[in-house]
């Protein structure tokens, strides 16, 4: 932007002509809050405007989260109010995890954090096509992530308003921490299942494993919903 231009492509002279200095009597509070509509009014629809909006939404979310944490703390992070919060968080987490698994994006996230899982083509295909597989993994991941999140983020005060993360994004970090173990458990289960099926093929009198799904005998948590496409890590 040239030195003679103001934001939005106007020249500084144009801005002065429109009157940028206060006009009228004194008595206005220069430090009064600016209405949200005014914050965005003079910002062009551009990447900069989108970033301002994103930051504003983040601040509003975190402010609401701060109030929620105070409310939950009043009940020692227990009781019916916390249970409702946990159920909502679980539904959210399962929904996000299922989407990440469907697209393969979760493996890119983990690789970026130093935990590559190196999924093979069969594993990627299963998570892309098999709703039940995604549901099992997401449910178990969330079940183990919830107590970790409660202890670290809430009881120990790991989540802070000024930390830059909302409660939900903080919780998804807890889910990413848990997911590798759950994925590896499923991988081991599948190998056992495959070996058992091979034995069954060689010895028809052996106990049949037909109908058994790796990880399917573990308890499920709350269901969720999802979307996207596949990425390979």
N, C-alpha and C positions, 0 to 999 in steps of 0.2 A: 504494500500500500504506500502511495506517495506521501510525502510529508504534508501536502496540502489537502489530503483527503481525510474525512472522518469515517467511522464505522458505517457500513451500508452504502458506501460509494459517494456520499455527499462530501463536498469540499468543506474545509473549516469555515470558509467565508459564508457558505450556505447555512451552516449550523449557527453561525453568529447572527445571520440575518433573521433566523427563526426565533432567536432569543433564548440563549442557554442560561442566562443569569436570572435569578428570581426577580419577578416583577410584582409590585403590589406591596402592601403593608407588611411590617415585620410580625412575628408571632408564630410563624411556622416552625415546626420542630424538624430540623434538618436530619436528625438521627432517627426519625420515626420509621417503622417498618414499611417497606415498599410492597404494595400488593403484587401477588404473583403474576397477574395479568400484565402489570406494568413492567415486570422484570423481563418478559418475553416480547413486549410490544415492539421494541426498536431493534431486536436482534433478527437479522435475516434468516430465512429458512436455509440453513447450511449445516455443515459439520460442526461448526462452532456452536450454533444454536442447539443442535442435538446434544452436544456435550454438556451445555449449561442445563438443559432439561434433565439429562441423566443424573447430573450431580444434585439437582434440586430434588428429584424423586428419591435418590439415595438418602439425602438428608432427612426427608420426610419419613421414609421407611424406618430409618434408624431412630428418629425421635419417637415414633410410635412404638418401636421395639423397646426403647428405654422405659417408657411408661408400662409396657407389658411386663418387663422383667421386675420392675418395682412391685407390681401387683402380684406376680408369682412368688417373689421373695417374701411377701407378707404372709404367705401360706407355707413358707419353708420348702418351696418347690415340691409340693405334694398336694393331696386332696383332689377334689373333683375338678376345680379350675385347672390345675396342672394336667390332670388326665385328659381333659378336653384339648388343651394346648398340644399335648404329646400326640394325641390322635390326629390332629390336623397336621402336625409336623410329619408324622409317619406317612400320611396320605401324600403329602407333597413330596417327600423324599422318594417314595416308591415310584411315583409318577415320573420324576426327573430321572431316576436310575434306569427305569425301563426305557425311556427315550434314549438315554446315553448308550445303553447296551444295544438297542435296535440299530442305531447308527454306527456303533463301534467307537464313538467319540470318547467313551470312558477310558479306553486303552491309551488314547493320545494324551488325555489329562494325566493319567498315572505315569506314563513315560516321561512327561514334562516335569513330574515331581520326583523322578528318580526311582520309580517302581514299575519298570517294564514287565509285562506279563507274557509277552510274545504269544498271543493267541494264534492258533493255527486256523486254516481255512474251515475245517469242520466246526470248530468252536464259534467262529464268526458267523458261519451260516446258521448254526443252531440258534444263536441269540438274535439273528435277523428274522428267522422264520417262526421260532417257537415261543409263543406267548407265555406258556407255562414255565419254560426255562427262565425267562426274564422275570416272571413273577416270583419264582422260588428264590432266585439270587437277590432280587431287590428286597424281598421280605426279610430274608435272613440278615442281609446287610443292615437294614434299618433297625431290626430288633437289637443288634449288638451296638449300633451307633447311638441309639437313644440314651442308654445309661452313661456312655462316655460323654456325650454332649451335656447331659444334665450336670455331671460332676465337674467337668472342665470348664464349660462355657458359663454355667450359671452359679453353681455352688462355690467354685473356686474363683469366680469373677473373670474368667478368661475372655468372655465377650465384653467389650466396652463400646459405648456410644461413639467415642472418638477413634475407634479402631479401623473404621472404614468399611466394615462388613455388616450386613444385616444378619438377623438371627437365622434366617433360612440359608443364606450363603455360608454362614459359619457351620450350620448343621451339615450341609453337603460336604464340607471339608472333613467332618467326622465320618461321613459315609465313605468317602474316598480312602480314608485311613483303614477302614474295616474291609472294604471290598476285596483287596488282594487275597486275604486269608479265605474268604468265602468262595472266591473263584477257584483257588487252589484246592480247597476241599472238594468242590464239585468235580474238578479235573481228576482227582484221585478216585472219587466215587465212580466216575465214568470208566476209568481204566479197570476198576474191579468188576463193574458191570459187564464190560466187554470181555474180560477174561472168563467170567462165569458163563456168559453166553457161548463162548468158544468151547468150554468144557462140556456144556449141555449139548453142543453139536456133535462132539466126539463121543459122549456117553449119554445116550437118550434116557437112561434110567435115572440120571442125576436130577436134583431139584430144579425145576424150571424157574428162570428169572423173568419170564415173559411178563410184561406189564409193569415191571419195576422201572422207575425213572430215577436216575442219579439225583440225589438230593430231595426226592419226592416224599421221603418218609420223615423229613424234618418239619417241625411245626411252622406254620405260616403266620405272618402278621397281617396287618390291614392291607387291602388291595388299593391300586391306584390306576391311572390311565396315562397315555403317552402318544408320541408321533414318530419323528424323522427317518433318515437314510443311513446307509452304512459307510464307515470309514475304516481303513485298515491302519493298525499301529505298527 
